Structure formats: C-alpha cells, structure tokens
Amino acid sequence: MTDSSRQAAYKSLISIEKDGAYSQLTLNASVRGLEPRDQAFAREICYGVLRRKYLLDHYLKGFIAKGFSRLDLSVLTILRMGACEILFMDGVPDYASINEAVSLAKKYARGRDRFVNGVLRNLARNKADLAEPDDISVKYSVEPWIADLLTGVYGRDGAEEYLRYSIETPELCIRVNLLKNSRDELIPLLEEEGFEVRPSGMSPRGLMVRGTGILETGAFREGRFSVQDEASLTASDMAEAREGMKVLDLCAAPGGKSCAAAEAMANRGKVISQDIYEHKLTLIDSYARRNGIDIIETRQGDSTVPVREFEEQFDLVICDVPCTGLGVLRRKPEIKYKEKPDLAALCALQQEIMRRGASYVRKGGALMFSTCTVTREENEDNVSRFLRDIPGFELEKDVRLGPDAGTDGFYAARLRRIL
C-alpha cells in the first residue's frame, strides 16, 4: 500500500477525535484522488480503529509501562493504527506495519518514533498470548451506557451478538435512480467497472455491491445511483411516495430520503426538504442536482416550531427523527463513544417532531416515522404514545430491522390520517 493511504487514515482519525468530524465525510475527503485499492486500505484502517478503539487501547496499555493516559493524540493514533493492522488486518506482514507506523511517527510525532517502534514490536511478539477482556464494553469498544442499554433490550448474550455485528464491515447497498436507469440497466454498467452486483432481496430499487471505489465511478457522478442501506431504503419504499404528491421531509439533511421520495415520484410533484441547519441545505441541493431532481425545495427551519402555511397541506410527511443512532454503529462508529443522552428528553423531542408533522398531513395522507436505533422507547413506544394522544391516525404498518435481517438497526412506521 502507498504511504498516502495510511496518511489519509491518520488525518481522518485525528479530525474525528479533535473536531468531532463525521467518519464518512472526512474519509471521503481524505481519500479523494487515491487509487481505489489505496482508498479501500485507508478505509479499512480508519474504520478498524474506530470500531475497536477501546479494545486496541486495552491491549496497548499492556506494553506501555506508564503514562498511557498522557500520550499525545498523534502518538496514540499511530499506535492504534499499527495495533489494528497487527491484530486485526490480514495481508500486511507485521514488520511492514511497524515500519509504516514508525514512518508516520517521524512525520507527525517527531521524537516518538523509537517509542512507537518498541511498543508495536512487543505487541507483535506477544499477540498470540493476548486474552479478550470480559467487559463487553471494552471487548466491542462502546461506552458502558450503550452496553447496558443493549443488554436491557436483548439480554447479555443478545447484546454481545449485536455488538459483534457492529464491528463487522457492512455490505454496500445502493439505491438505483429510476429517473436515469432501471436496475437491469445499471447492473452491467457496474460490472464493466469490476464490481460484483446482485439485486437486493428487500427493495426493488436496491443493489448489493462488492468492490472498491464506487463513489469514483462515472455512474455515481452521473447520478445513476446513491448509497443507502437496505434498512433505510426499506423505510423509503414504505413511505409509498407517488407521482404528483406534495411531500414534506422535516429532518431532511443530507437529503437521502427526500431524493428517494422524489425519484419514486418520477420527479413530478413537490418535495419540501427542511432542516434546522442552514449549511446542510447545500448538501441536499447538491444531492438533488446530481440525481437530476428539480422538484425539491430546501428550507431552513426548526421542526418543532409550527408553520401555519403547512397545516394539512401534505400527502406525505417524513419524520426521520434524531435518535441514539445505535442501529448504525458499524457505519458510524464514532457514535460508540458519545456521552449518554437524556433518553427521556430525546423521546420527548421525537414526539414533538412527530406531532408537529402530523398537523401538516391532509386527511387521507400519511405520516412516516423512522429512526436508526433499536430501543423500544424511541420506536414502538413513541408510536403507541402518538396513537393514544393524537386522534385521527391509524398505524398501517411498521417494521423493525437489524442484524437478523442482515441490515442496520432501523425502525419505521407508516401512519394514515383517517379523520
């Protein structure tokens, strides 16, 4: 692998740790311009460290006599990268991983290259004798509150199974843009570029793809497809957006569900995509332009604040609400290290957005509620509370997805306004 692939991974990890950057966005920026093979290697290292950070630290501490907690972030990041390669990545000899880590230290942590060399050589010599920790929060690198919450949902064995799934590399699913091509038309285009492609078993516009560099393809630049997990795509399909509808997406950024709705509508009708952060509206606009969509209107706004002109105006209102995000740990591993939220306050916010959205649904229209998490409080209990307190709606269907379906953890419910 080229030195630039490790540098891209290092820079991404530093940005995620120091600035709270999103892993997917910062990695996409860091690997831009690299060869597909080098992009894949950089992603493997970066996500490998993020998915196993606490476990890597646990093992590294055994070879650092003192001062682990005082290590500079640059040194610690290089050690984590080297340990990840040595312990969890095949294909690169240990000596090569150590040499590359030392080279990184000479560039980014001057004066600590010998220290990095010594720690990683000791780790490599003794890796066969390392024992897994009993604490599942360390073993699977999550904050203790996440392990406790998942244990409450699934039991100890089920929580461990779920967390084991969270450190796996997810299979890539893409959503075919039916405005530009059919699924059968897109398959050979991707196969010609060296990708293995098969139809999704869950969505008629989904494809499962194996290969590297999918975002560098001409098909992506031309807007022939977008990346979207099967679980999220299933929720988009459940929304049943149709040609000529008037649709409101209340928490729209970065625009995936808005664009999925517009594509299902054959780019005929109206989609208003609202988000509280004005700077994120440019992401939605860019997404829509790439996909050849011109029926999306972006709007900055707080989804808990009433908008009088929206009252009873929409055929479909999409409420993909803020949540704990525990369903997407394998795609967004930075979530594993977040502070414990106030779950009651979060559920109250979800309820407020849901209720506000309901007031915008015309009679006969639908409210689509979804989260990318697995707690009953944020999902089924929210829907039950809404149906109890808000007259005139009925639950048409709902779905809970997760590792047993081979997808991210996700919940979606479609509610029809009948009065």
C-alpha positions, -999 to 999 in steps of 0.1 A, spaced: 0 0 0 12 35 -6 22 58 22 -6 81 12 -33 56 22 -20 55 58 -17 93 59 -53 96 47 -64 73 75 -43 91 101 -56 125 91 -92 113 92 -88 98 127 -72 130 140 -101 150 126 -127 127 141 -110 128 175 -102 165 177 -130 181 157 -159 156 161 -159 152 123 -182 125 108 -162 95 98 -178 90 64 -175 127 53 -139 131 65 -128 98 50 -144 107 16 -125 139 16 -92 124 28 -91 95 2 -102 116 -28 -77 112 -56 -62 79 -43 -63 47 -63 -93 25 -54 -71 -1 -37 -54 26 -16 -88 41 -7 -101 7 4 -70 2 26 -73 37 42 -110 30 50 -101 -4 65 -76 11 88 -97 41 98 -129 21 104 -109 -7 121 -95 18 146 -129 34 152 -147 1 157 -121 -13 181 -106 18 198 -112 7 234 -100 -28 227 -69 -15 210 -62 8 240 -67 -22 263 -40 -42 246 -16 -13 241 -17 -5 278 -1 -39 285 30 -28 266 33 8 280 47 9 315 32 43 324 17 74 311 -7 59 286 -34 85 295 -9 113 288 0 102 254 -2 128 227 -31 122 203 -8 119 173 13 91 190 -18 73 203 -35 74 169 -4 60 152 -2 32 179 -38 24 174 -34 22 136 -3 -1 140 -21 -23 165 -52 -26 143 -30 -38 114 -11 -62 136 -41 -77 154 -70 -75 130 -59 -70 94 -46 -97 71 -23 -92 41 4 -69 56 33 -85 74 38 -73 110 72 -59 102 58 -38 74 30 -24 96 56 -15 122 79 2 97 50 22 83 39 33 118 74 44 125 74 64 93 42 81 103 57 89 137 87 105 121 63 127 101 36 135 126 51 127 161 87 137 159 109 122 187 85 94 194 94 70 165 115 48 187 88 46 213 62 36 186 87 10 173 93 -6 207 56 -8 217 44 -23 184 73 -48 182 64 -60 217 28 -62 207 36 -82 176 58 -107 195 32 -113 222 -1 -111 202 -7 -149 204 -9 -146 242 -34 -118 244 -67 -126 262 -100 -109 253 -115 -88 281 -146 -99 298 -162 -65 298 -182 -63 266 -180 -25 265 -142 -29 262 -143 -60 240 -166 -43 214 -154 -8 221 -186 11 232 -194 34 261 -207 14 291 -241 30 288 -245 15 253 -236 -20 265 -261 -16 294 -289 -3 272 -284 -31 246 -283 -57 274 -317 -43 286 -330 -47 251 -315 -81 241 -301 -97 273 -264 -103 278 -259 -129 250 -281 -109 226 -263 -77 233 -229 -93 227 -242 -108 194 -254 -73 184 -221 -57 193 -202 -84 175 -222 -74 144 -213 -38 150 -176 -43 143 -182 -61 110 -177 -43 77 -212 -37 63 -222 -48 28 -227 -19 5 -262 -13 -8 -271 13 -34 -304 28 -45 -310 28 -82 -321 62 -95 -351 52 -116 -351 87 -132 -319 78 -151 -318 40 -154 -335 8 -144 -319 -18 -121 -313 -41 -150 -296 -13 -169 -273 -3 -141 -260 -38 -132 -239 -43 -164 -225 -7 -161 -211 -15 -127 -200 -50 -137 -180 -35 -165 -161 -14 -140 -152 -46 -120 -179 -46 -93 -198 -77 -82 -235 -68 -82 -267 -86 -71 -303 -74 -66 -313 -66 -30 -338 -90 -16 -356 -62 3 -361 -34 -22 -369 -34 -60 -346 -5 -64 -317 -18 -43 -285 -34 -54 -258 -51 -32 -223 -42 -45 -188 -56 -38 -157 -37 -48 -138 -5 -41 -141 30 -55 -179 30 -60 -180 68 -55 -154 73 -81 -174 58 -109 -189 77 -138 -223 61 -129 -222 78 -95 -211 111 -108 -239 109 -133 -264 103 -105 -274 69 -116 -275 56 -80 -270 67 -44 -256 48 -14 -283 38 10 -285 8 34 -312 -17 28 -330 -9 61 -332 28 53 -342 20 17 -369 -2 30 -383 27 50 -381 49 19 -401 23 0 -426 20 28 -433 57 25 -450 50 -8 -443 84 -24 -462 86 -57 -462 109 -88 -479 142 -82 -477 141 -44 -469 170 -21 -443 158 4 -426 173 34 -393 159 49 -389 175 83 -354 164 92 -340 162 57 -302 166 57 -282 152 39 -312 145 16 -313 108 11 -350 103 19 -361 135 1 -343 123 -31 -356 88 -27 -391 102 -25 -386 125 -55 -373 96 -76 -403 74 -66 -425 104 -77 -408 104 -112 -397 139 -104 -433 151 -106 -450 168 -77 -433 188 -48 -409 179 -21 -401 204 7 -369 194 25 -365 212 58 -335 211 82 -326 231 112 -291 237 100 -289 261 71 -254 250 60 -267 214 54 -292 226 28 -264 228 3 -259 191 7 -295 184 -2 -293 208 -32 -261 191 -44 -276 156 -40 -307 166 -59 -287 182 -88 -266 151 -92 -296 129 -94 -314 151 -119 -342 162 -94 -358 196 -97 -389 192 -75 -371 196 -42 -373 230 -24 -350 233 6 -360 253 37 -342 261 69 -364 256 100 -368 240 134 -392 210 131 -407 216 165 -418 251 155 -452 253 138 -455 266 103 -490 279 97 -490 275 59 -480 238 62 -512 229 81 -530 199 65 -512 206 32 -492 174 25 -499 139 12 -468 126 29 -448 139 58 -415 122 66 -402 123 102 -368 106 103 -361 119 138 -329 125 158 -321 94 178 -294 75 197 -282 60 164 -275 26 179 -286 9 147 -257 23 126 -227 16 149 -209 -3 121 -213 26 96 -208 55 120 -186 40 147 -179 74 163 -214 70 178 -199 43 201 -181 69 221 -208 95 226 -218 106 260 -250 91 274 -280 112 262 -310 121 283 -333 94 267 -365 109 282 -357 143 267 -347 127 234 -380 108 232 -399 140 241 -382 157 211 -391 128 188 -427 130 200 -428 168 194 -415 164 158 -439 136 152 -469 156 165 -459 187 146 -455 166 114 -490 151 120 -506 186 119 -492 190 83 -508 158 70 -540 162 49 -569 138 55 -561 106 38 -524 114 38 -496 96 57 -470 103 83 -438 83 80 -419 79 113 -384 63 114 -352 60 135 -319 43 130 -319 29 165 -332 -2 184 -347 10 217 -383 3 222 -387 37 239 -376 55 208 -396 33 184 -428 13 193 -434 32 225 -433 65 206 -458 53 180 -481 39 207 -480 72 227 -487 91 195 -517 70 186 -530 73 221 -527 111 223 -534 122 187 -568 113 173 -575 106 137 -544 84 128 -541 47 125 -510 25 121 -509 10 86 -476 -9 90 -443 -9 108 -411 -28 107 -381 -33 129 -349 -44 111 -314 -53 124 -287 -80 123 -311 -108 120 -322 -93 86 -286 -85 77 -291 -48 79 -285 -18 101 -308 -14 131 -338 5 119 -375 11 128 -401 26 105 -439 31 109 -464 44 84 -495 61 99 -525 71 79 -547 101 88 -583 89 87 -601 119 102 
